[in-house]
Amino acid sequence: MADPPMTPPLPGFLHDLVGQLRRRGLQIGVDDLLDLRRALGAGFGLGSDTALRQVCVALWAKSTAEAEIVNAAFARVDVPEWSSPRPGGDPQDAGDRASPDPVEAVTPSAAEPDLEAPATRRMSGLVHPPPRTGRRDNSLILAPQYPTSDREIIQVWRALRRPVRQGPPVEMDVDATLARRAGTGLRTPPVMVAARRNSTRLLLLVDRQGSMTPFHDYVEHIRQAMERAGRFDTFTVGYFHNTAGHSHSHSVLADLPDPFSPALDPVLGRIEPLVGGLVYSDPSLSSPLDLDDVLASVTRTTSTVIVSDAGAARGGLHTPRLVDTVALAKALLAATGGLVWLNPLRRERWRRTTAGQIARHVPMFPLTRQGMYRAVNVLRGRPLLLDRPL
């Protein structure tokens, strides 16, 4: 009986490499290392360190950003000379070694004329490029590192599911099939039903420019990961600046019993849903869309997520903006099935600001992994205690 093929051990520097990747959010586990071991056992990645790096990228990276992270981590660890010949050698390499190209011997020519020394002249200014070392430092590759990784965001939003059976019947209903056969006593054909698919629709409204400018890249990273998480029936994105429109209910502010109190509780029921608002289809806010048309295209199965600091970055309390936001929230709640708010600032920064007042009426969570988990739970129907819900 032949011995099973030997699997080469994993190289020692992989411990440092896995540590680098885990610090950057790629949770490389035992299964990932076993996959690499099987790939090495099959002969992949043994030719050079570049081949090994390409195998690691193919096994562990699920996106272009993660591939850059793996490449950068490889450049930061001390990879030893990595070259292991394949069993039996490469026939092409053997053929090349058997018939090397003839190289003519270079002999100095006795009749070569003497050449004059080149003339030089003095120049001023930085007209020459800096000296080159001849080496490329790949460790200087800059890979963005956000508070939440792609995988963490995808894992969070894949939990937002509403499976319904749609499409042609392609799956057998075992219970219905058994019930039919038991009821008739005959060999009847199986009962087929449609496959389940996620019918969740998501409307994402993102605040842009102004105090949200420092968070543009991070929010775009979140948006792209949510879109890649996919499996939504529809995924609609709209952009706005501070508010999606001005409410016609600003006159209720004159009826507040305490003009120095920021709470709108006495007049909250008199604020009408926002009508005639504008959102934009692009992040540069150059292609406006009527908010009414956007809301007409959504259904009660649509979940709405607003990403905004709600004035917490500047630390101010703007009562007219609070009225506009309450009007927008009422319009969204009337057209969609749920509304949550993700704030990129810490909860401590919401106090005594417009964000703190909005959080009394709308479920608001920090734009972190835990915050997004809690937001998804609310959209799935888990109740949340609010001070004064709309």
Secondary structure, 3 states (H helix, E strand, C coil): CCCCCCCCCCCCCHHHHHHHHHHCCCCCCHHHHHHHHHHHHCCCCCCCHHHHHHHHHHHHCCCHHHHHHHHHHHHHCCCCCCCCCCCCCCHHHHHHHHCCCCCCCCCCCCCCCCCCCCCCCCCCCCCCCCCCCCCCCHHHCCCCCCCCCHHHHHHHHCCCCCEEEEEEEEEECHHHHHHHHHHHCCCCCCCEEEEEEECCEEEEEEECCHHHHHHHHHHHHHHHHHHHHCCCCEEEEEEECCCCCCCCCHHHHHHCCCCCCCCCHHHHHHCCCCCCCEEECCCCCCCEEEHHHHHHCCCCCEEEEEECCCCCCCCCCCHHHHHHHHHHHHHHHHHCCEEEEEECCCHHHHCCCHHHHHCCCCCEEECCHHHHHHHHHHHCCCCCCCCCCC
